[in-house]
Amino acid sequence: MLDHGAIRTVRWACNGMLPAGEAAFTRFLRPLGFVFGREYPLTRLKMTGRAYYHQDAPESVGQFFISELHPERFSPEFQAAVTRVVGESTDPLTPAAQAALWELERDGALPLLAACGLVRLLVSCFSRQHLLPTRSDYLLLASESDEMAWISTEGNTFNHATDRVDDVESTAETQRKLGRKIKDKVEVSRSGRVLQTAFHADIVERDLVAEDGSTVRMSVPGSFYEFITRQPYLDKTSGRWRTDLSFDAGNAQQIFKMTSVPAVAA
């Protein structure tokens, strides 16, 4: 089952028409029934992660893990490159779509035709909303943040999608025997109840803008799949066994390294 999808965003004032950071997603996740779970400081990456779960079925509907990168924690040159990359971002949600979201949040329902049209637009939010980055900006961003370099080519697509499995250790060993590029280590949360591992990111070819204005193709890290095991715990308040839906900042920062692959000219 889909345990969660991870999205990377940039919390930056110069973000064109697109709301900065996680607001680009929470504006429609809330009307869809998702509520804030917990914040996770990703200090080493100069990012903040936040988890959102569905209020009706938190253990069976996949969560969203949305991370925000903080450019102000990087060099002035890095910040200028961020502005050049995302400063002219467009917003895929039309005024009509935003009005439909407001109605959905108010009433908890939409007419079927309006809902179908809204879903098509929501899918387009999981994409790159800015222009092609230049090769020089990509390399500058990569020198300080693999995560921002990834955002520059991939935008707001799923950084990774996570499959919840019964035994992540066994799953990982099976994938190794199949010769697939999976992490050598399974990450274990401080509670001991959340175990994660992941494939290395696929290498994909993306167009960048060269110094002379021409288009150049480079091989860069794309998205990847993750596996997670969530062990149950006894909720002392209710006296019931529940699935541990939490995340672990240390685990997350290790998993994020799956996209830390140097770019190679194609």
C-alpha positions as CSV (number, residue, x, y, z in Angstrom):
1,M,0.0,0.0,0.0
2,L,1.1,3.6,-0.5
3,D,2.4,4.7,2.9
4,H,3.3,8.2,1.9
5,G,4.4,10.4,-0.9
6,A,7.2,12.9,-0.4
7,I,7.3,16.3,-2.0
8,R,10.0,19.0,-1.9
9,T,9.2,22.7,-2.0
10,V,11.0,26.0,-1.6
11,R,10.0,28.5,1.0
12,W,11.0,31.7,-0.8
13,A,9.3,35.0,-1.3
14,C,10.4,35.2,-5.0
15,N,8.3,32.3,-6.2
16,G,6.4,33.8,-9.0
17,M,2.6,33.1,-8.9
18,L,3.0,29.8,-7.0
19,P,2.4,30.0,-3.2
20,A,5.8,29.5,-1.4
21,G,6.7,26.3,0.3
22,E,4.2,23.8,1.5
23,A,1.3,26.3,1.0
24,A,1.2,25.2,-2.7
25,F,-0.1,21.8,-1.4
26,T,-1.8,22.4,1.9
27,R,-4.2,24.7,0.2
28,F,-5.8,21.7,-1.4
29,L,-4.8,18.9,1.0
30,R,-6.9,20.5,3.8
31,P,-10.1,20.6,1.8
32,L,-9.4,17.0,0.8
33,G,-9.5,16.0,4.5
34,F,-5.8,16.0,5.3
35,V,-4.7,17.4,8.6
36,F,-1.3,18.4,10.0
37,G,0.4,15.7,12.0
38,R,3.9,16.7,13.1
39,E,6.9,18.9,12.1
40,Y,10.3,17.4,11.6
41,P,13.4,19.6,11.5
42,L,15.8,18.4,8.8
43,T,18.6,20.6,10.1
44,R,21.5,19.1,8.2
45,L,19.7,19.7,4.9
46,K,18.5,23.2,6.0
47,M,14.9,22.1,5.4
48,T,11.8,21.5,7.5
49,G,9.5,18.5,6.9
50,R,5.8,18.2,7.9
51,A,3.5,15.2,7.7
52,Y,-0.2,15.4,6.8
53,Y,-2.5,12.4,7.4
54,H,-6.1,11.9,6.4
55,Q,-8.6,12.5,9.2
56,D,-11.0,9.8,8.1
57,A,-8.6,6.9,7.7
58,P,-5.1,7.8,8.9
59,E,-3.8,4.3,9.0
60,S,-5.0,3.3,5.5
61,V,-4.8,6.4,3.4
62,G,-1.3,7.4,2.4
63,Q,0.2,10.5,4.1
64,F,2.0,13.4,2.5
65,F,5.4,14.3,3.7
66,I,6.1,17.9,2.5
67,S,9.5,19.4,3.0
68,E,10.4,23.1,2.6
69,L,13.9,24.2,1.7
70,H,15.1,27.5,3.4
71,P,17.3,29.4,0.9
72,E,18.1,32.1,3.5
73,R,20.3,29.6,5.3
74,F,22.6,29.3,2.3
75,S,25.0,31.7,0.6
76,P,23.9,34.9,-1.2
77,E,25.0,33.4,-4.5
78,F,22.8,30.4,-3.8
79,Q,19.8,32.6,-2.9
80,A,20.2,34.5,-6.2
81,A,20.3,31.3,-8.1
82,V,17.1,30.1,-6.4
83,T,15.4,33.4,-7.4
84,R,16.4,32.9,-11.0
85,V,15.1,29.4,-11.0
86,V,11.8,29.7,-9.2
87,G,11.1,33.5,-9.6
88,E,8.8,33.1,-12.5
89,S,6.9,30.0,-11.3
90,T,3.3,29.6,-12.6
91,D,0.3,28.5,-10.6
92,P,-1.6,25.5,-12.1
93,L,-4.7,26.2,-10.0
94,T,-7.1,28.5,-11.8
95,P,-9.4,30.9,-9.9
96,A,-12.3,28.6,-10.6
97,A,-10.3,25.7,-9.0
98,Q,-9.5,27.7,-5.9
99,A,-13.2,28.6,-5.6
100,A,-14.1,24.9,-5.9
101,L,-11.6,24.1,-3.1
102,W,-13.1,26.8,-0.9
103,E,-16.6,25.2,-1.5
104,L,-15.2,21.7,-0.8
105,E,-13.6,22.8,2.5
106,R,-16.9,24.5,3.5
107,D,-19.3,21.8,2.5
108,G,-17.2,18.7,2.4
109,A,-18.5,17.8,-1.0
110,L,-18.6,19.0,-4.6
111,P,-20.9,18.2,-7.6
112,L,-19.4,15.3,-9.5
113,L,-18.6,17.3,-12.7
114,A,-16.8,20.0,-10.7
115,A,-14.9,17.4,-8.7
116,C,-13.6,15.6,-11.8
117,G,-12.4,18.9,-13.3
118,L,-10.7,19.8,-10.0
119,V,-8.9,16.5,-9.8
120,R,-7.4,17.0,-13.2
121,L,-6.0,20.3,-12.1
122,L,-4.7,18.9,-8.8
123,V,-2.7,16.3,-10.7
124,S,-0.9,19.1,-12.5
125,C,0.3,20.5,-9.2
126,F,2.7,17.6,-8.9
127,S,5.0,18.9,-11.6
128,R,7.7,21.5,-12.3
129,Q,6.1,25.0,-12.3
130,H,9.2,27.0,-13.3
131,L,11.2,27.4,-16.4
132,L,14.2,25.2,-17.4
133,P,17.1,26.1,-15.1
134,T,20.4,27.1,-16.6
135,R,23.3,24.6,-16.4
136,S,25.4,27.1,-14.4
137,D,22.6,27.6,-11.9
138,Y,22.0,23.9,-11.6
139,L,25.7,23.3,-10.8
140,L,25.8,26.3,-8.3
141,L,22.8,24.9,-6.5
142,A,24.2,21.4,-6.5
143,S,27.4,22.7,-4.9
144,E,25.5,23.6,-1.7
145,S,22.3,21.6,-1.8
146,D,21.5,18.4,-3.6
147,E,17.9,18.9,-2.7
148,M,17.6,22.3,-4.3
149,A,19.4,21.1,-7.4
150,W,16.8,18.3,-7.6
151,I,14.0,20.7,-7.2
152,S,15.4,22.8,-10.1
153,T,15.0,20.0,-12.6
154,E,12.1,18.0,-11.0
155,G,10.0,20.6,-9.4
156,N,7.1,19.4,-7.2
157,T,6.9,15.8,-8.5
158,F,7.0,13.1,-5.9
159,N,10.6,12.9,-4.7
160,H,9.7,9.4,-3.6
161,A,6.7,7.1,-3.1
162,T,6.8,4.7,-0.2
163,D,5.4,1.1,-0.1
164,R,4.4,-0.1,3.4
165,V,5.6,-3.7,3.8
166,D,5.4,-6.2,6.7
167,D,9.2,-6.8,6.9
168,V,11.5,-4.2,5.4
169,E,14.6,-6.2,6.2
170,S,13.3,-9.2,4.2
171,T,12.1,-6.9,1.4
172,A,15.5,-5.2,1.1
173,E,17.3,-8.6,1.1
174,T,15.0,-9.8,-1.7
175,Q,15.8,-6.7,-3.8
176,R,19.5,-7.1,-3.3
177,K,19.3,-10.7,-4.5
178,L,17.5,-9.4,-7.6
179,G,20.5,-7.1,-8.2
180,R,18.6,-3.9,-7.7
181,K,20.3,-0.7,-6.3
182,I,18.9,-0.5,-2.8
183,K,20.5,1.0,0.3
184,D,23.0,-1.1,2.2
185,K,21.4,-0.2,5.5
186,V,17.9,-0.1,6.9
187,E,17.2,3.1,8.9
188,V,15.6,2.6,12.3
189,S,13.8,5.3,14.1
190,R,14.7,6.3,17.7
191,S,11.5,4.5,18.8
192,G,12.6,1.4,17.0
193,R,9.1,1.1,15.5
194,V,9.7,2.7,12.1
195,L,12.1,1.0,9.7
196,Q,12.9,2.4,6.2
197,T,15.1,1.8,3.2
198,A,15.1,2.9,-0.4
199,F,16.3,2.3,-3.9
200,H,18.8,4.8,-5.3
201,A,17.2,7.4,-7.4
202,D,16.7,6.7,-11.1
203,I,19.1,8.7,-13.3
204,V,17.1,10.6,-15.8
205,E,17.9,13.0,-18.7
206,R,16.8,16.6,-18.3
207,D,17.2,19.6,-20.6
208,L,19.1,22.6,-19.1
209,V,19.9,26.0,-20.7
210,A,23.6,26.4,-21.7
211,E,25.5,29.7,-21.4
212,D,24.9,30.5,-25.0
213,G,21.1,30.0,-24.7
214,S,21.0,26.6,-26.4
215,T,19.6,23.5,-24.7
216,V,21.9,20.9,-23.3
217,R,20.9,17.6,-21.9
218,M,22.3,16.3,-18.6
219,S,21.9,13.1,-16.6
220,V,20.6,14.0,-13.1
221,P,18.9,12.2,-10.2
222,G,15.2,11.6,-10.6
223,S,12.7,10.1,-8.2
224,F,12.9,6.8,-6.3
225,Y,10.9,4.2,-4.3
226,E,11.1,3.6,-0.6
227,F,10.0,0.7,1.6
228,I,8.8,1.2,5.2
229,T,7.7,-1.0,8.0
230,R,5.5,0.5,10.7
231,Q,5.2,-1.5,13.9
232,P,2.2,-1.3,16.2
233,Y,2.2,0.2,19.6
234,L,-0.2,0.3,22.5
235,D,-2.0,3.6,22.8
236,K,-2.1,4.2,26.6
237,T,-5.0,6.7,26.2
238,S,-7.4,4.5,24.3
239,G,-5.9,1.1,25.4
240,R,-5.9,0.1,21.7
241,W,-3.1,-1.1,19.4
242,R,-2.3,1.4,16.7
243,T,0.1,1.7,13.8
244,D,3.0,4.1,14.4
245,L,2.4,6.7,11.7
246,S,5.3,9.0,12.8
247,F,8.4,9.8,10.9
248,D,12.0,10.2,12.1
249,A,14.1,13.2,11.1
250,G,17.3,11.1,11.1
251,N,15.7,8.5,8.9
252,A,14.4,11.1,6.5
253,Q,17.7,12.8,6.1
254,Q,19.4,9.5,5.3
255,I,16.7,8.6,2.8
256,F,17.0,12.0,1.1
257,K,20.6,11.1,0.2
258,M,19.2,8.8,-2.5
259,T,19.1,11.8,-4.8
260,S,22.7,12.8,-4.0
261,V,24.1,11.6,-7.2
262,P,26.5,13.9,-9.1
263,A,25.2,15.1,-12.4
264,V,27.0,13.8,-15.5
265,A,26.7,15.4,-18.9
266,A,24.8,13.1,-21.2
